[in-house]
Amino acid sequence: MSIGELSRLACAVDVLAGMSGPFGHLPVTDVTVGTTYRPDAYGPVIVISVHEGLADFEAWREALGIRPEDVTHRLLPNCASLTAEAEWGGVWIELHGYGPLPATAPAPAPVGEAVA
């Protein structure tokens, strides 16, 4: 079986279908099934993205059992971003959330400029 065969992703598709029961009420903007090429992991991945606010990300984080300290926080030029990863049902899950910048957040440095 080569990396390009659809059958390689079948387990992720099955897990995603199984997620619709317990997590069917959770908000989602995009879901993709693909292959992760991380240095420490290689194989099927489900990527869940929520764009309507960070509370939606938190609902997913809690449902997947991801610890708050395992979340990466970033300030992007137009929004705040949260990212977390975990294994669920034997498949790697990437969770991405986007929401408005906090009112007290410093403005991110423009790309290419050094931050003092």
N, C-alpha and C positions, 0 to 999 in steps of 0.2 A: 504494500500500500504506500503510495507516495503522499507527500504533504498536501498536494493539491486535491486529493479526493474528498468528496463530500462526506463519505462514510466516517472520516476522521472526526468530524464535528457532530456526529449523531448523538454522542453522550451529552454534549452541551445542549443540543436541541431538546433532548428528553428531559434534562434537568430544568430547562427554561419552561417547558410545558408543565412540569410538576410544580414549579413556583407559582403558577397562576392560581392554584388553589389557596394555599396559605397566604400568599402575598397579592392576590388579585385586587385587593382594595387599595393598594399603595399607588401613589402617583408615579408616572413615568413619562418622559418625553421621547427618549429613544432607547432601544435595546438592540444590540448587535451580537452576533455569534461569530467568533473568528478564532484565530490562533495567536497565542502569546509567544513572544520570542525573548523573554527576559533572560538575563544571565543565569538566574537560579531556577527558572521554570520554563518549560516548553510544552505546549499542548493547547487543547481547546480552552476558550475563555468566553464568558458572557460579560458584556460591557453594558452597564445600566447608567443612563444619564438623566438627570432631572434638572430642569432649567427654570422652574417657577418659584424657587426660593430654597433657602438652606434648611427650612423645617422639613421639606420633602426628603432631602438627603438624610436628615436625622432619623426620619421614620424608617427609611431603608436600612440605615446603619444599625439601628436597634433590632429590626426584624432579622437581620443577618447575623446578629451577635458580634458585631465588630466593636472593639473597645474604643472609647473616645480618644485615648492616647495613640491609637493607630491611624488617626486621621491626619492627613497633610493639609495644611491651610495655605492658601496663596492669595495675594491681592493682584488681580489683573487690571489692566487699564480701565475696563468698563464694569468689572464685577468682582465679587469674591468667589473663590473656588475651593471646594473641599473634595478630597480624593481619598479613597480607602480601598484596600484589597483584602480578599479572604477566600478561603475555599468553602464551598457549600455544595453538598450533594456529590462530592468528588470532582467538582469542576471549579476552576479558578474564576472568581468574580471580581471585576473592577467596577467600583461605584464612583460616579462623578456627579457633583452637585454645583450649581451656579446660582448666585443670588446677588442682590444689590450690595454695593460697598457699604461697610459700616459708616455711620455718620462721623465717627471720630477717627477713621482710618487715615493715615497719611497718604497723600497721592503717590502712586507708584512712579518710579523714575522712568522717563521715556526710554525706549529701547535704545541701547548703544551709549547711554550716559551712565557714568559711575555714580553709585550711591555713597554719600558721605557717611 
